[in-house]
């Protein structure tokens, strides 16, 4: 009962998508719609489905493998839903989220200006930070060695999480940092005016593709 879509749907005018060289290599292969959350379809690339199935089988011998896989893709989804959340806040329709082996893609309407795009770029990281704080507090409150089932989640949501944030904030094309750092100078230039404008339009043009 799984529906399929192309690995990366053609990006038309008014739609933005974060692409990198890995995505380009597999853009013509299939993805499967696994679920929808808050009206946003979530597609898993066929390679991700294969990874999850393989990890599940191998976990018969070592349960840690599937725990790692679940934690990593959960963190990736949290990151992409952060982008989706801020896109909606700026009245941009979110078309879908797509998950690839080591990265994700949130496809949304182009808000039409660099400032709004820089705001959306911070969404993933802002959603990751509360998870880092929660598990950092947990790690300092509980003896992890006595609760072995927490070792991998704590490691993933603290150390790996911070590494993920650091890499995404690098000012490199196709990473969030290429837009995120432009937020600060743009905010002082005309961000306050955009914020008032966004509030006045809130709810008027919000569309969700299901």
N, C-alpha and C positions, 0 to 999 in steps of 0.2 A: 503493500500500500504506500510505498514511498514515491513521492513525485520527484522528477528530475528537472534540472536547469543547467544551462551551460556554465562552465567553470567561472567565467566572468562574463556576465551579460554585457552586450555592447554599451559603452558609456556615451550617452547622447548629451546634447547641450542641456545644461541645467542640472546635470547629475554629476556628483563628484565621487571618485573612488580612489582609495589609496592602493597604488600598484607598486610592485617591485619585481626584480628579475625572476624570483621564484614563481610568482603569480603568472608572469608572462610565459613561462615554460609549460604551465599546466592549464592555461586559460581555456583550451578547447576540450578539456575532459569534463566529465559529468560531476555534478554535485547533487546531493539529495536533501530535500526539505525534511528536517528531523522534527521540528516543532515551531510554534509561533509563540512569542511572548510579548504581551501588550500590543498585539496586532502586527508585530514585526516578524516576518518569516526568517527562519534561521536555517541556512544551508550548510551541510558538511560536504567538503570535497571527498570524492571517492577514496582518495588516499588516506584521509582521516578515518573514514569508516573502516578501512582495512587495518589501520594501526590499532584502532579500538578493539576490533575483533581478534587480532593477533595477540594484543596485550591480555585480553580476557582468557585466551587459550593458554598462554604461557603462565598466567597467574595461578594456574592449577599447581605449579611448582613453586612460584614465588609471588605472593599476593601483593608485594610492594610495587610491582611493575604497573598493574592496573590502577593502583592508588596514585602513583605518579602521573599517569596519563590523565586520569580524571581531574586531578588538581590543576595540571597545566592548562587543560582546555577550559576548565572553569574560569581560571584567571584570564585567559584570552577572551572569553565571552564577556566577562565583567568589563574588560577594557573596551570592547566594541560597543557594549550597551551604554557605556559612559558617553561615547561619541553620539550615539542615537538619542540619548536623553537631552543633551545640549542642543542637538539639531532640532528636536521638537520644541524646545524652549524658545528657539529662534524662528519658530513657525516654518520649519523646513520639513517636508515629508520624508520619512525614512522608508526607503524601498525594500531593503533587505540587509541581513548580515550574513557574511559568508566566512566559513572557517577553513583554513588551509593547514597543512602540517605544522608550520612554525609561525604563522601569522594569521591575522584576520582582516576583514574588509567590511566597513560600514558604508553602504551606498545611500546617499541622501541628496536631496535637492541642494543645488548651489545657492547659498544665501545671497550671493551677488556682490559681496564686498570682502576685502581682505581681512578686515577687523573681525567680522562674524566667523569667518573660516578659522581665524586664530583662536577664537573662543572655543569652537568645536574641537579643535586640536587638543585642548587641555582635558576634554571629557574623560578619556580613557584613564589618564593618570589620576585624576581626581577621584575616580571610582576605585582605583587600586589602593590609594593611600589608607582609607579606613580599614581595609582588610589587613594591610601591613601593621597598623597600629593595634588592632584587635589581637592578632597572633603574636606580636611582639610582647604585649602585656601578658598573654597566655604563657609564652615561653619563660617569662620572668616570674610567673606566679605558680607554675606547676613543674614538678620534676619530670621532664620529658622522658628521661631514661626509665622511669617507673611506669610510664604510659606509652609504650612503644608505638601504638597505633596513631599517636599524635606526631611522631617524628617527621614523617614525610610531609604532612600538611603544614606543619610549622616551618620546615625548611623551604618549602615551595612558596608559601605566602609571606615569608620574610626576606630571606636572602635572594631567592630567585626573583621575587616580586620587585625588590629594589634594583636588581640588575636589569630587569625588563624595563623599569621606569627610566633608568639611566640611559639605556640604549635608545629608547624611543625619544628621549629629549635631545639626542644629538642633532645638530643642525644640518642634517643630510637629507637630500631629496628623497621622498617617499616615506620618511619617518616623521612622526608628529612634530619633532623639534624644528623642522623646516618652516613650520607655520606658528608653532606655539610661542616661540620667543619674540615674534613680531607683535604679540598682543600688547606688551607694555608700552612701547613707543606709540602704537596706534591708539591705545586707550587714552593717553594724555592728549593725543591730537584730536580725535573726534569720537572716542568711545562713549563718553557720557551722553552725547547727543544721540548716538545709535541706540543706547540703552533705553532712553525715553521713547524713541521711535518704535523700538521693538515692543515695549509695554503697550503702546497705543494700538498696535496691530495684533496683539496677542489673541489667539483663538479665531481670527478671521480667515486665515488661509491655511490652517493646519489640515493636512491630508495624510492619511496612512494607507499604504497599499497593502492589502491582506493577501 
